[in-house]
Amino acid sequence: MINADKVLKHIRLTEKSNKLSSNYGQYTFEVFTSATKHTVRAAVEQTFKVTVTRVNIMNRKGKPKRSRRGQPITASDSKRAIVTLKQGDKIELT
């Protein structure tokens, strides 16, 4: 049994992700950096009671920025997962 709280952070709601979900049945999640495709698939299936057909993972490197004092810092790295559901399945976002 997988603990979905240790895999999924939250669902990303942007214009692009909304278009993907309505046209292709794909949903974008922000996940922890230790998450793999298999753990993401299990967490989504367990949490939302849907069938996952495909999982794509993107590692996003943090961008260089400047602090208030002018010192160079780096924003946090992040990981996103685009999950494709079986045709006819849907995740209700309320």
C-alpha positions in Angstrom: 0.0 0.0 0.0 1.4 3.3 -1.1 1.0 6.6 0.9 -0.1 9.1 -1.6 0.8 12.0 0.7 4.5 11.0 0.2 4.2 11.2 -3.6 1.7 13.8 -4.7 2.1 17.4 -3.6 -0.8 19.1 -5.4 -2.5 19.3 -8.8 -1.3 22.1 -11.1 -4.1 24.2 -12.5 -2.9 26.4 -15.4 -4.3 27.3 -18.8 -2.1 24.7 -20.4 -3.0 21.9 -17.9 -6.7 22.7 -18.2 -6.5 22.4 -22.0 -4.7 19.1 -21.6 -7.3 17.7 -19.2 -10.3 18.7 -21.3 -8.9 17.6 -24.7 -6.6 14.7 -23.9 -7.5 13.4 -20.4 -4.1 14.4 -19.1 -3.6 15.9 -15.6 -0.5 17.6 -14.2 0.6 17.1 -10.7 3.5 18.5 -8.7 5.3 15.5 -7.0 8.1 15.0 -4.6 11.6 14.7 -6.1 11.9 11.1 -4.9 8.7 10.0 -6.8 9.0 7.6 -9.8 6.5 6.8 -12.6 5.4 3.7 -10.8 4.7 5.4 -7.5 2.9 8.3 -9.2 0.7 5.9 -11.1 -0.2 4.0 -7.9 -0.9 7.1 -5.9 -3.2 8.6 -8.6 -5.1 5.4 -9.0 -5.5 4.9 -5.3 -6.5 8.6 -4.6 -8.9 9.3 -7.4 -10.1 5.8 -8.3 -9.2 6.0 -12.0 -7.1 4.0 -14.4 -3.8 5.5 -15.5 -2.5 4.6 -18.9 0.7 6.7 -19.0 2.9 8.8 -16.8 5.5 11.4 -18.0 7.8 13.0 -15.5 9.6 16.4 -15.9 12.4 17.5 -13.7 12.6 21.3 -13.5 15.8 22.9 -12.4 15.5 25.9 -10.1 16.3 29.2 -11.8 19.1 31.5 -10.6 17.7 34.6 -8.7 19.0 37.4 -6.5 18.2 37.7 -2.8 17.0 41.0 -1.3 20.6 41.8 -0.4 21.7 41.2 -4.0 23.4 37.9 -3.3 22.9 35.1 -6.0 20.6 32.3 -4.9 18.8 29.5 -6.7 15.1 28.7 -6.6 14.1 25.2 -5.5 14.1 22.3 -8.0 10.8 20.7 -8.7 9.3 17.7 -10.4 6.1 17.4 -12.3 4.1 14.4 -13.5 1.7 14.5 -16.5 -0.7 11.6 -16.0 -2.9 10.3 -18.9 -6.1 8.5 -17.8 -8.0 5.8 -19.6 -10.6 7.2 -22.0 -13.8 8.0 -20.2 -12.1 8.4 -16.8 -12.1 11.9 -15.2 -10.8 13.6 -12.1 -13.3 15.9 -10.5 -11.7 19.2 -9.5 -14.0 21.1 -7.1 
